[in-house]
Amino acid sequence: MLRIHVQPDNKTTTITLEGQLAGPSVVKLNQVWTEFARLLPFTALQIDLRDVTEADAWGVKALRDIQAVTGAKLITSSPLAKYIAEDIARRCA
């Protein structure tokens, strides 16, 4: 299960992910992202991955696609979140 919280601000919107970014949860993230995309380029995006407990290849690809389009800042602290962010950075370079 994945919980997604969207916190808009004047200059930055934060999407916080909690739980498993895998399987059907990726569809949920893509739906949230689609809603947010209409605000571009009026706000910057950051994605908080600190509470992600699992991510499959589709979840990482969804994050990579979002990051490639927006240049979103990925917030990490756990080893898994850091690994995901490093993988995304490596593939987008």
Secondary structure, DSSP 8 states (H G I E B T S, - for coil): -EEEEEEE-SSEEEEEEEEEESTHHHHHHHHHHHHHHTTTTSSEEEEEEEEEEEE-HHHHHHHHHHHHHH--EEE--SHHHHHHHHHHHHHH-
